Amino acid sequence: MASLNFSSFLITTSSRFRNPRNLNFFLLNFTSFLISPRFRDPRNFNFFFSKSMAWSCSKCTFLNPPSQKSTCQICLFSLSSSASSSSPSPSFSPSPTATLKWSCKACTFSNPVGRHNCEICGTRSSASLLSDFEDLDPIDSDGKLDSSIGSVFLPLKACQNKRKVEQISTEESTDCFLDVGESCSSKSSRKEGTFSGTTEEKKEIELHTLKVLSYNVWFNEDLELHKRMKALGDLIQLHTPDVICLQEVTPTIYQIFQQSSWWKVYHCSVSYEMVNKPYFCMQLSKLPVKSFSCKPFSNSIMGRELCSTEIEVGGGCGGSKKLVIATSHLESPCPAPPTWNQMFSKERVAQAKEAILILKGSPNVILGGDMNWDDKLDGQFPLPDGWVDAWSELKPGDNGYTYDTKSNQMLSGNRTLQKRLDRFMCNLQDFKICGIELIGREELPGLSYCKEKKVKGKLQKLMLPVLPSDHYGLLLTICNK
């Protein structure tokens, strides 16, 4: 009975065997069927052949029943045209540049050789079970797919083996700090995504260090704004900070950053609807954020405020640890005629004390930003016990000027000013400061601008280089104790 059905099958479907792919596919599936326990049941044997006698349209892949002899039920494509176009020819052999692929039997996606499961739906390849890759479809360099791809796809049948994609919540904590390239011994994971809730796959990488960048980006929009912000973005991509604290961000700068390639991997503390000031502070985090907050200073006449981000790190063997990272742009000195004494030192000191008071309840705090601090005018920064100035702690004796009209030649036309305006203040119980450095000190190649300056009573035009900002950036690195 089996031989009769087999012979009948070969006769009725002989036209389809002119295509070697159809023949190879049948032999592979028939071989699998013969070695399976179901072969012992004649009903299963007959069902195998009756199903195989159905033919798939080479144009739309619809699986037509045996009763449909000449044209496809869906697209009306002629079987005779398909048979004539699939006759053996020298072009059947893949070109030397062809890449071998196998088409998924469930969703028809073409997967590369060596992958045992479909990249899209996860269905296991039959080829990987048989050690014979005769049913693999070559894809030529021009990207054309062979017409046999999808020949076993059952139209309108939903795939039941889809991969589950986890939603990323900004409320969830990370397991540790990111140190790209290192394995995760604790099998912990970190989730990333945009603040709008974009889902991304969890990364099983242990995070040993965390980098925080503070940068006053300079709100001067008349001096090579786009090129300066592009250079600043290049610095972000180079140093890959986990958290970024920016000052003097304008609505235009915000829009430029939004369109940058690096933006999508960060959660942002400021939404487009919140951009309603001439300039403001902004925070960005690669790590999932528990909360963003912003509190105006009680005495500011310049609209200055304290912005903070709360995250949790750890969560592995050592448990999760709360970390608050805050930034601010304290009241700016504005010396001008007639008195030249509008330095706002009193307001600035009061704001520093207010910020420390707000943050003191957290066990791990980093306060970084443009403090506009002048040790001669403002005195020592008002730090309680347990707090340290990161630069003074790691680089005692180094002036650490972040605003320097001598080293930053873009500012050489200004009056001389060398100050460590930007700082990181830390109170860390579970972490330690591992490093701190200035970034953004290189001139942008091929860029210059003209500045007029009076020298000995005569007006001169100076051609000066362009840097990312009038401030240098400050990059802090902390690690687990």
C-alpha positions as semicolon CSV with decimal commas, in nm:
position;residue;x (nm);y (nm);z (nm)
1;M;0,000;0,000;0,000
2;A;0,285;0,233;0,083
3;S;0,460;0,173;-0,249
4;L;0,135;0,232;-0,439
5;N;0,079;0,568;-0,274
6;F;0,442;0,664;-0,324
7;S;0,431;0,581;-0,697
8;S;0,104;0,766;-0,735
9;F;0,255;1,066;-0,564
10;L;0,557;1,070;-0,798
11;I;0,335;1,051;-1,107
12;T;0,085;1,317;-1,005
13;T;0,352;1,560;-0,888
14;S;0,623;1,490;-1,144
15;S;0,609;1,846;-1,276
16;R;0,706;1,982;-0,938
17;F;1,012;1,758;-0,917
18;R;1,165;1,941;-1,208
19;N;1,273;2,189;-0,945
20;P;1,556;2,024;-0,742
21;R;1,466;2,230;-0,434
22;N;1,118;2,076;-0,420
23;L;1,263;1,727;-0,461
24;N;1,526;1,780;-0,192
25;F;1,269;1,925;0,044
26;F;1,039;1,627;-0,009
27;L;1,317;1,372;0,044
28;L;1,429;1,538;0,367
29;N;1,078;1,549;0,508
30;F;1,001;1,197;0,384
31;T;1,321;1,066;0,547
32;S;1,223;1,229;0,876
33;F;0,879;1,071;0,848
34;L;1,014;0,719;0,778
35;I;1,231;0,715;1,091
36;S;0,954;0,844;1,318
37;P;0,719;0,615;1,519
38;R;0,421;0,760;1,332
39;F;0,523;0,561;1,021
40;R;0,381;0,248;1,186
41;D;0,028;0,388;1,156
42;P;-0,102;0,359;0,794
43;R;-0,337;0,649;0,852
44;N;-0,044;0,880;0,924
45;F;0,138;0,746;0,617
46;N;-0,158;0,825;0,391
47;F;-0,199;1,166;0,553
48;F;0,166;1,246;0,480
49;F;0,124;1,185;0,109
50;S;-0,214;1,351;0,080
51;K;-0,074;1,665;0,244
52;S;0,241;1,655;0,030
53;M;0,029;1,642;-0,287
54;A;-0,080;1,998;-0,207
55;W;0,129;2,251;-0,397
56;S;0,257;2,589;-0,293
57;C;0,232;2,887;-0,525
58;S;0,579;3,011;-0,615
59;K;0,448;3,366;-0,633
60;C;0,247;3,415;-0,313
61;T;0,341;3,091;-0,120
62;F;-0,025;2,996;-0,066
63;L;-0,061;2,620;-0,008
64;N;-0,316;2,505;-0,263
65;P;-0,511;2,177;-0,221
66;P;-0,450;1,888;-0,466
67;S;-0,790;1,961;-0,629
68;Q;-0,661;2,298;-0,743
69;K;-0,477;2,176;-1,054
70;S;-0,361;2,470;-1,265
71;T;-0,389;2,810;-1,096
72;C;-0,338;2,945;-0,745
73;Q;-0,659;3,011;-0,551
74;I;-0,526;3,339;-0,416
75;C;-0,326;3,515;-0,689
76;L;-0,437;3,304;-0,994
77;F;-0,072;3,240;-1,084
78;S;-0,042;2,961;-1,338
79;L;0,120;2,635;-1,226
80;S;0,249;2,574;-1,577
81;S;0,433;2,907;-1,570
82;S;0,585;2,816;-1,234
83;A;0,691;2,474;-1,361
84;S;0,854;2,613;-1,675
85;S;1,038;2,882;-1,481
86;S;1,166;2,628;-1,227
87;S;1,320;2,388;-1,479
88;P;1,685;2,306;-1,411
89;S;1,934;2,554;-1,546
90;P;2,299;2,636;-1,487
91;S;2,192;2,933;-1,278
92;F;2,062;2,700;-1,007
93;S;2,405;2,668;-0,849
94;P;2,469;2,957;-0,614
95;S;2,730;3,208;-0,716
96;P;3,057;3,225;-0,523
97;T;2,929;3,539;-0,351
98;A;2,602;3,379;-0,243
99;T;2,534;3,345;0,128
100;L;2,365;3,023;0,240
101;K;2,042;3,074;0,429
102;W;1,765;2,846;0,553
103;S;1,406;2,961;0,541
104;C;1,200;2,912;0,856
105;K;0,916;2,664;0,802
106;A;0,686;2,873;1,025
107;C;0,745;3,235;0,924
108;T;0,966;3,203;0,609
109;F;1,239;3,431;0,750
110;S;1,579;3,355;0,592
111;N;1,829;3,271;0,867
112;P;2,206;3,231;0,827
113;V;2,363;2,884;0,832
114;G;2,477;2,794;1,182
115;R;2,173;2,936;1,361
116;H;1,958;2,642;1,478
117;N;1,654;2,850;1,570
118;C;1,473;3,112;1,367
119;E;1,591;3,460;1,455
120;I;1,236;3,596;1,436
121;C;1,000;3,334;1,581
122;G;1,236;3,082;1,742
123;T;1,121;2,777;1,542
124;R;1,392;2,512;1,528
125;S;1,546;2,433;1,190
126;S;1,482;2,082;1,056
127;A;1,816;2,104;0,879
128;S;1,996;2,125;1,211
129;L;1,846;1,789;1,309
130;L;1,934;1,605;0,989
131;S;2,293;1,724;0,933
132;D;2,204;1,765;0,565
133;F;2,158;2,119;0,433
134;E;2,013;2,036;0,093
135;D;1,705;2,248;0,165
136;L;1,902;2,564;0,235
137;D;1,820;2,853;0,004
138;P;2,107;3,065;-0,125
139;I;2,055;3,440;-0,126
140;D;2,260;3,616;-0,389
141;S;2,441;3,941;-0,334
142;D;2,154;4,130;-0,498
143;G;1,923;4,014;-0,220
144;K;1,681;3,812;-0,438
145;L;1,509;3,529;-0,256
146;D;1,446;3,194;-0,419
147;S;1,082;3,127;-0,501
148;S;1,078;2,815;-0,282
149;I;1,109;3,027;0,032
150;G;0,780;3,012;0,217
151;S;0,664;2,698;0,034
152;V;0,556;2,535;0,357
153;F;0,406;2,844;0,514
154;L;0,040;2,802;0,601
155;P;-0,127;3,136;0,525
156;L;-0,339;3,307;0,790
157;K;-0,201;3,081;1,062
158;A;-0,054;3,274;1,353
159;C;0,289;3,171;1,478
160;Q;0,263;3,036;1,833
161;N;0,634;3,048;1,908
162;K;0,701;3,419;1,927
163;R;0,973;3,547;2,152
164;K;0,856;3,738;2,453
165;V;0,980;4,094;2,476
166;E;1,005;4,236;2,826
167;Q;0,874;4,583;2,888
168;I;1,124;4,810;3,051
169;S;1,005;5,000;3,352
170;T;1,178;5,309;3,478
171;E;1,081;5,195;3,826
172;E;1,300;4,886;3,816
173;S;1,652;4,890;3,951
174;T;1,972;4,788;3,785
175;D;2,183;4,510;3,924
176;C;2,522;4,675;3,913
177;F;2,736;4,933;3,730
178;L;2,825;4,909;3,363
179;D;3,174;4,809;3,265
180;V;3,144;4,716;2,900
181;G;3,318;4,395;2,800
182;E;3,321;4,226;3,139
183;S;3,118;3,917;3,216
184;C;2,849;3,909;3,478
185;S;2,953;3,665;3,746
186;S;2,641;3,725;3,949
187;K;2,418;3,669;3,643
188;S;2,259;4,003;3,713
189;S;2,125;4,227;3,440
190;R;2,074;4,587;3,349
191;K;1,784;4,727;3,152
192;E;1,814;5,022;2,920
193;G;1,573;5,219;2,710
194;T;1,441;5,565;2,645
195;F;1,237;5,751;2,904
196;S;0,930;5,714;2,681
197;G;0,928;5,342;2,752
198;T;1,108;5,193;2,452
199;T;1,181;4,825;2,514
200;E;1,530;4,689;2,483
201;E;1,682;4,354;2,557
202;K;1,842;4,310;2,899
203;K;2,221;4,312;2,902
204;E;2,384;4,049;3,117
205;I;2,687;4,264;3,201
206;E;2,813;4,334;3,548
207;L;2,852;4,701;3,624
208;H;3,166;4,766;3,827
209;T;3,208;5,139;3,765
210;L;2,976;5,432;3,702
211;K;3,069;5,751;3,517
212;V;2,901;6,087;3,571
213;L;2,962;6,381;3,337
214;S;2,895;6,744;3,426
215;Y;2,914;6,997;3,143
216;N;2,814;7,361;3,104
217;V;2,740;7,359;2,730
218;W;2,742;7,744;2,690
219;F;2,419;7,901;2,574
220;N;2,589;8,120;2,310
221;E;2,395;8,022;1,996
222;D;2,584;8,262;1,768
223;L;2,916;8,080;1,777
224;E;2,915;7,756;1,569
225;L;2,633;7,613;1,779
226;H;2,562;7,296;1,577
227;K;2,930;7,209;1,535
228;R;3,000;7,268;1,903
229;M;2,709;7,048;2,008
230;K;2,820;6,782;1,759
231;A;3,164;6,787;1,923
232;L;3,006;6,760;2,265
233;G;2,803;6,462;2,144
234;D;3,124;6,302;2,018
235;L;3,270;6,339;2,368
236;I;2,963;6,169;2,515
237;Q;3,002;5,878;2,274
238;L;3,376;5,859;2,346
239;H;3,350;5,854;2,726
240;T;3,007;5,682;2,750
241;P;2,897;5,838;3,081
242;D;2,613;5,660;3,260
243;V;2,464;5,984;3,391
244;I;2,503;6,331;3,237
245;C;2,441;6,665;3,409
246;L;2,416;6,961;3,171
247;Q;2,387;7,332;3,243
248;E;2,291;7,628;3,019
249;V;2,083;7,409;2,788
250;T;1,864;7,624;2,561
251;P;1,552;7,499;2,377
252;T;1,755;7,498;2,054
253;I;2,034;7,294;2,212
254;Y;1,772;7,057;2,351
255;Q;1,634;6,998;2,000
256;I;1,984;6,941;1,860
257;F;2,054;6,681;2,126
258;Q;1,719;6,511;2,066
259;Q;1,817;6,449;1,705
260;S;2,160;6,309;1,795
261;S;2,239;5,939;1,764
262;W;2,352;5,905;2,127
263;W;2,028;6,050;2,271
264;K;1,816;5,735;2,237
265;V;2,006;5,536;2,501
266;Y;1,934;5,788;2,778
267;H;1,636;5,873;2,996
268;C;1,595;6,253;3,001
269;S;1,475;6,456;3,298
270;V;1,319;6,721;3,072
271;S;1,038;6,657;2,826
272;Y;0,977;6,882;2,528
273;E;0,668;7,026;2,699
274;M;0,885;7,136;2,994
275;V;1,121;7,342;2,777
276;N;0,985;7,685;2,865
277;K;1,293;7,874;2,990
278;P;1,570;8,062;2,807
279;Y;1,814;7,807;2,952
280;F;1,803;7,534;3,215
281;C;1,972;7,232;3,372
282;M;1,906;6,884;3,236
283;Q;1,998;6,529;3,340
284;L;2,031;6,215;3,130
285;S;2,067;5,859;3,254
286;K;2,140;5,528;3,087
287;L;2,030;5,356;3,405
288;P;1,661;5,311;3,487
289;V;1,545;5,609;3,693
290;K;1,325;5,587;4,001
291;S;1,254;5,959;3,995
292;F;1,357;6,297;3,855
293;S;1,295;6,607;4,063
294;C;1,363;6,979;4,044
295;K;1,344;7,230;4,329
296;P;1,394;7,606;4,275
297;F;1,624;7,780;4,522
298;S;1,438;8,006;4,760
299;N;1,667;8,308;4,705
300;S;1,749;8,293;4,333
301;I;1,684;8,596;4,115
302;M;1,819;8,407;3,809
303;G;1,577;8,114;3,820
304;R;1,840;7,870;3,949
305;E;1,734;7,532;4,091
306;L;1,851;7,193;4,218
307;C;1,781;6,900;3,986
308;S;1,825;6,545;4,109
309;T;1,796;6,189;3,979
310;E;1,739;5,887;4,200
311;I;1,855;5,548;4,079
312;E;1,921;5,213;4,242
313;V;2,231;5,016;4,162
314;G;2,337;4,672;4,273
315;G;2,057;4,427;4,334
316;G;2,289;4,128;4,295
317;C;2,463;3,948;4,578
318;G;2,522;4,274;4,767
319;G;2,167;4,402;4,735
320;S;2,051;4,725;4,574
321;K;2,189;5,063;4,680
322;K;2,020;5,399;4,646
323;L;2,219;5,664;4,462
324;V;2,112;6,026;4,416
325;I;2,289;6,236;4,152
326;A;2,211;6,608;4,159
327;T;2,316;6,906;3,953
328;S;2,280;7,283;3,968
329;H;2,395;7,609;3,818
330;L;2,443;7,833;4,120
331;E;2,395;8,210;4,100
332;S;2,639;8,365;3,854
333;P;2,870;8,658;3,930
334;C;2,780;8,951;3,702
335;P;3,032;9,231;3,751
336;A;2,924;9,535;3,552
337;P;2,926;9,915;3,567
338;P;2,890;10,121;3,763
339;T;2,988;9,936;4,080
340;W;3,137;9,612;3,937
341;N;3,044;9,436;4,260
342;Q;2,742;9,229;4,156
343;M;2,912;8,901;4,247
344;F;2,613;8,737;4,425
345;S;2,846;8,553;4,661
346;K;2,600;8,562;4,950
347;E;2,323;8,409;4,736
348;R;2,557;8,144;4,597
349;V;2,674;8,030;4,943
350;A;2,314;8,012;5,064
351;Q;2,218;7,801;4,762
352;A;2,506;7,561;4,826
353;K;2,391;7,515;5,185
354;E;2,029;7,466;5,072
355;A;2,135;7,199;4,823
356;I;2,333;7,007;5,083
357;L;2,038;7,027;5,322
358;I;1,801;6,882;5,060
359;L;2,038;6,596;4,976
360;K;2,167;6,503;5,320
361;G;1,903;6,232;5,382
362;S;2,043;6,000;5,115
363;P;2,327;5,756;5,197
364;N;2,493;5,798;4,857
365;V;2,491;6,142;4,695
366;I;2,680;6,310;4,412
367;L;2,631;6,684;4,360
368;G;2,794;6,811;4,043
369;G;2,757;7,111;3,819
370;D;2,856;7,468;3,749
371;M;2,885;7,602;4,103
372;N;3,037;7,933;3,989
373;W;3,248;7,891;4,299
374;D;3,531;8,126;4,387
375;D;3,727;8,008;4,690
376;K;3,872;8,357;4,751
377;L;3,533;8,526;4,736
378;D;3,298;8,252;4,862
379;G;3,530;8,070;5,101
380;Q;3,535;7,691;5,135
381;F;3,239;7,507;4,993
382;P;3,007;7,435;5,292
383;L;3,049;7,057;5,317
384;P;2,930;6,867;5,628
385;D;3,125;6,576;5,773
386;G;3,146;6,282;5,535
387;W;3,134;6,497;5,220
388;V;3,440;6,547;4,997
389;D;3,533;6,757;4,696
390;A;3,624;6,487;4,443
391;W;3,890;6,693;4,263
392;S;4,063;6,802;4,585
393;E;4,044;6,444;4,715
394;L;4,208;6,279;4,414
395;K;4,423;6,563;4,276
396;P;4,545;6,781;4,562
397;G;4,763;7,062;4,437
398;D;4,616;7,054;4,084
399;N;4,425;7,377;4,016
400;G;4,166;7,196;3,801
401;Y;4,046;7,510;3,625
402;T;3,728;7,436;3,432
403;Y;3,706;7,796;3,305
404;D;4,046;7,910;3,183
405;T;4,094;8,199;2,939
406;K;4,462;8,107;2,900
407;S;4,438;7,737;2,811
408;N;4,106;7,776;2,628
409;Q;4,219;7,990;2,333
410;M;3,858;8,044;2,228
411;L;3,835;8,276;2,531
412;S;4,174;8,443;2,491
413;G;4,004;8,763;2,376
414;N;3,828;8,793;2,714
415;R;3,964;8,934;3,037
416;T;4,184;8,685;3,219
417;L;3,989;8,444;3,438
418;Q;4,103;8,107;3,572
419;K;3,860;7,939;3,810
420;R;3,749;7,590;3,916
421;L;3,385;7,681;3,865
422;D;3,262;7,324;3,803
423;R;3,285;7,068;4,084
424;F;3,173;6,731;4,213
425;M;3,083;6,701;4,581
426;C;3,029;6,348;4,711
427;N;2,895;6,173;5,017
428;L;2,923;5,799;4,947
429;Q;2,874;5,521;5,199
430;D;2,866;5,225;4,958
431;F;3,093;5,354;4,681
432;K;3,428;5,522;4,641
433;I;3,566;5,783;4,402
434;C;3,793;5,616;4,147
435;G;3,877;5,896;3,906
436;I;3,809;6,248;3,786
437;E;3,927;6,430;3,474
438;L;3,869;6,733;3,252
439;I;3,740;6,670;2,900
440;G;3,664;6,888;2,598
441;R;3,995;7,075;2,597
442;E;4,075;7,016;2,228
443;E;4,011;7,273;1,956
444;L;3,768;7,172;1,680
445;P;3,969;7,108;1,361
446;G;3,929;7,367;1,086
447;L;3,703;7,599;1,286
448;S;3,777;7,957;1,390
449;Y;3,589;8,279;1,454
450;C;3,670;8,649;1,455
451;K;3,662;8,852;1,775
452;E;3,723;9,222;1,806
453;K;3,931;9,340;2,101
454;K;4,083;9,668;2,206
455;V;4,458;9,641;2,251
456;K;4,633;9,956;2,375
457;G;4,339;10,167;2,264
458;K;4,327;10,020;1,916
459;L;4,058;9,785;1,790
460;Q;4,202;9,459;1,663
461;K;4,042;9,158;1,500
462;L;4,152;8,826;1,645
463;M;4,104;8,491;1,470
464;L;4,044;8,241;1,749
465;P;3,983;7,866;1,757
466;V;3,653;7,704;1,858
467;L;3,609;7,452;2,142
468;P;3,292;7,264;2,247
469;S;3,218;7,515;2,524
470;D;3,362;7,800;2,727
471;H;3,380;7,551;3,016
472;Y;3,561;7,220;3,023
473;G;3,361;6,912;3,107
474;L;3,418;6,723;3,430
475;L;3,403;6,343;3,426
476;L;3,372;6,156;3,757
477;T;3,413;5,779;3,800
478;I;3,294;5,590;4,109
479;C;3,309;5,219;4,188
480;N;3,195;4,975;4,453
481;K;3,381;4,975;4,782
